């Protein structure tokens, strides 16, 4: 993949890069996998008669069991020492029910932008600033999901032992990080 570049044209600012077929396949596969997780979570949302009457959708009240989904859809308030957990659980349930559908919709929309603008067989990619923002959102989600799967934290080495089955996936994680950073730098004035 080429580093993202910034080009001003008569049609406005454009961000450009190029991917080979393998890179495009990997990226599209990862975005599709994360989108699938999110779509499955949305499908698990309860049916609510009041929501049907008012048009206000409600989502799940409980956090996801899947660690990757939990990383993508965390609680709104984290446990603090000395705070009553029951009140926090009620607050998290209410906030999750109200906001999770919109959060999932936004994440799925960002994934669709990547799928629509990343050529299946590789090639040139030209994005508007709005599309670039969607790419950044989708890349963040993919990195969060992959990082959770690989158990990446502050103590994770830059490279795993070549015999470690996670080694190639860590390389993909680093590539996604580089791609995201390159796009952010190209967006900056």
C-alpha positions in Angstrom: 0.0 0.0 0.0 1.2 3.5 -0.8 1.2 6.2 1.9 -2.0 8.4 1.7 -1.5 11.7 0.0 -3.5 14.9 0.0 -4.6 16.5 -3.3 -6.6 19.6 -3.7 -8.6 19.7 -6.9 -11.5 21.6 -8.4 -13.8 19.1 -6.8 -12.3 19.7 -3.4 -9.8 17.9 -1.2 -9.1 14.3 -2.1 -7.1 11.7 -0.2 -5.4 9.1 -2.4 -3.6 5.8 -2.0 -3.2 2.5 -3.8 -3.5 -1.1 -2.6 -2.5 -4.3 -4.2 -5.1 -7.1 -4.5 -3.9 -9.0 -1.4 -4.0 -5.9 0.8 -7.5 -5.0 -0.5 -8.7 -8.6 0.2 -7.3 -8.5 3.7 -8.8 -5.1 4.5 -12.2 -6.0 3.0 -12.3 -9.3 4.8 -11.6 -7.7 8.2 -14.1 -4.9 7.7 -16.7 -7.5 6.6 -16.0 -9.6 9.7 -16.4 -6.7 12.1 -19.5 -5.6 10.3 -20.9 -9.1 10.6 -20.3 -9.1 14.4 -22.1 -5.7 14.7 -25.0 -6.8 12.4 -25.5 -9.9 14.5 -25.5 -7.8 17.7 -28.1 -5.5 16.1 -30.3 -8.5 15.2 -30.3 -9.6 18.8 -32.0 -6.3 19.9 -35.3 -6.9 21.6 -38.6 -6.1 19.9 -40.3 -3.3 21.8 -43.9 -2.4 21.2 -43.4 1.2 22.4 -40.5 1.5 20.0 -42.7 0.3 17.2 -45.3 2.9 18.1 -42.9 5.8 18.6 -40.3 5.0 16.1 -37.6 5.2 18.8 -35.5 2.0 18.5 -34.1 0.4 21.6 -31.1 -1.9 21.8 -29.8 -4.5 24.1 -29.6 -3.7 27.8 -26.8 -6.1 28.5 -23.2 -5.9 27.4 -22.1 -8.3 24.7 -20.6 -11.7 25.8 -18.1 -11.6 22.9 -14.9 -9.8 24.0 -14.4 -8.3 20.6 -18.0 -6.9 20.6 -17.6 -5.7 24.2 -14.5 -3.8 23.0 -16.4 -2.2 20.2 -19.5 -1.5 22.4 -18.1 -0.9 25.9 -20.2 0.2 28.9 -20.8 3.9 29.1 -19.6 4.1 32.7 -16.7 2.1 34.1 -16.7 0.7 37.6 -15.0 3.1 40.1 -13.7 2.1 43.5 -16.3 2.7 46.2 -19.2 3.3 43.8 -22.4 1.3 44.0 -22.4 -1.3 41.2 -26.1 -1.8 41.1 -26.8 1.9 40.2 -24.0 1.7 37.6 -25.4 -1.4 36.0 -28.9 0.2 35.8 -27.4 3.3 34.2 -25.3 1.3 31.7 -28.3 -0.8 30.8 -30.5 2.3 30.1 -27.7 4.1 28.1 -26.9 1.0 26.1 -30.6 0.4 25.3 -30.9 4.0 24.1 -27.7 4.5 22.2 -26.4 1.1 21.0 -28.6 1.0 17.9 -27.3 4.3 16.6 -23.7 3.4 17.5 -24.0 0.2 15.6 -25.6 2.0 12.6 -22.7 4.5 12.5 -20.1 1.7 12.7 -21.9 -0.3 9.9 -22.2 2.8 7.7 -18.4 3.4 8.1 -17.7 -0.2 7.1 -19.9 0.2 4.0 -17.9 3.3 2.9 -14.7 1.2 3.1 -16.3 -1.7 1.2 -17.7 0.7 -1.4 -14.5 2.6 -1.9 -11.8 -0.1 -1.6 -11.5 -1.9 -5.0 -11.9 -5.7 -4.6 -9.0 -6.4 -6.9 -6.8 -3.6 -5.4 -6.0 -0.4 -7.2 -6.3 3.3 -6.7 -8.4 4.7 -3.8 -9.6 8.3 -3.9 -11.6 9.6 -0.8 -13.3 12.7 0.1 -12.7 14.0 3.7 -16.0 12.5 4.8 -15.1 9.1 3.3 -11.7 9.4 5.0 -13.4 9.9 8.4 -15.5 6.8 7.7 -12.3 4.9 6.9 -10.7 6.1 10.2 -13.8 4.9 12.1 -13.8 1.5 10.4 -10.0 1.1 10.8 -10.3 1.9 14.5 -13.0 -0.8 14.8 -11.0 -3.4 13.0 -7.9 -2.6 15.1 -10.0 -2.8 18.3 -11.4 -6.2 17.3 -8.1 -7.6 16.2 -6.3 -6.2 19.2 -8.8 -7.9 21.5 -8.4 -11.2 19.6 -4.6 -10.9 19.9 -4.8 -9.7 23.5 -2.7 -6.6 22.7 -1.9 -4.3 25.5 0.9 -1.9 26.5 3.2 -4.8 27.3 2.8 -6.6 23.9 6.1 -6.8 22.0 6.4 -5.3 18.6 6.9 -8.8 17.1 5.8 -12.2 18.3 8.1 -15.2 18.0 7.8 -16.5 14.4 6.5 -19.8 15.8 3.6 -18.0 17.6 0.4 -18.4 15.6 -0.5 -14.8 16.3 2.7 -13.4 14.6 1.1 -12.9 11.1 -1.9 -11.3 12.7 0.2 -8.9 14.7 1.8 -7.8 11.4 -1.6 -7.1 10.0 -2.4 -5.1 13.1 0.7 -3.0 12.6 -0.2 -2.5 8.9 -3.6 -1.3 9.9 -2.0 1.1 12.5 0.3 2.5 9.8 -2.6 2.9 7.3 -4.7 4.7 9.9 -1.7 7.0 10.9 -0.9 7.7 7.2 -4.5 8.7 6.5 -4.7 10.9 9.6 -1.5 12.7 8.6 -2.9 13.2 5.1 -6.1 14.7 6.5 -4.2 17.2 8.7 -3.8 20.6 7.1 
